[in-house]
């Protein structure tokens, strides 16, 4: 494979749109937050590596956002995207606003009794806010480190929701105990939300109101120094994240870094639902094993591995009320599920280094007879990697638990899949899977069994 180096800022900037989707925010939220945070950094005149560490913390501030999605949806009986988005618009550190937000959010469309039961369950749960924030912040820091970024970047993400007055979460850090970069993250992301809703003056009023509470007073003062920068604020919606990367600290993504990023974001994807624990990782292992058996080149195997790790990135757009539903999906819910390959394709198409994998990653639900989705592709349009990924995805899903059924055994899964061979699923890929599972290739089969058993919860 020819060596290539792409600016890391372009890769992470593209992937940040997947985090926006998970948080229920409009596309570009993280990029605009990054611009605001880096504009603040100009006022503060940060030294050494701090601007670079801040830059990547701003883009990846929501890297742990999927870690609390299932819990939030289950507790509130609501779409986690809606709950996440609206929570950023209230002062949840104060009791009354937090209570009123909870009342508005729980069990939408439910009766008074159902909503009251939800509120009681939240109260009985104990330190709900702290636990939700802890899951998000700790996982976000871990993802940053997995992607090969610095400890200061991870520390900033870990303390994203701490407040200057000590009433933030999850550790209740206060004042200068909170890393400076984290204080900038907290202010920048909140300013972006209020700016999007009402413009510069609305954002500045919010910052003044929370000065000394949520926010470091010195940072709020620095923010107000940008008030007259019309060129910046008027073009905020058009910002390109890479334009804010410190010129003296430009980072690039080589092949090793692409692998780390794909693995890290597979963790973001699989954290969305407890029922998908390690699905992306296991599907990737199966797919590359099958493709190797079919004679794929090293270059094809690299692409297939990365595409398989990211194939479900579009599922971040689906509410956990659907993903974790134990009963039958409604027609509207199933239609939403069927959209996720389109979202996968849309997200990956904007990421340098991964864009060429978008068609492959999005084709995992296509079928040879044209009866799959999202594009109804036919056999002539489906490449060997696409066919292999489809087989691997089906097998991994069947042999893993889902909210509506127990995990099937390997023999049961193969029997179910056999009905679709070769009309819908590729015969060569299926035969390679059968050989893999039966242990005819001991080295691959052993690796698969270990990976599968480690991920099961039965």
Beta strands, then each sheet from edge to edge (+ up, - down):
strand 1: 6-7
strand 2: 252-253
sheet 1: 1+ 2-
end
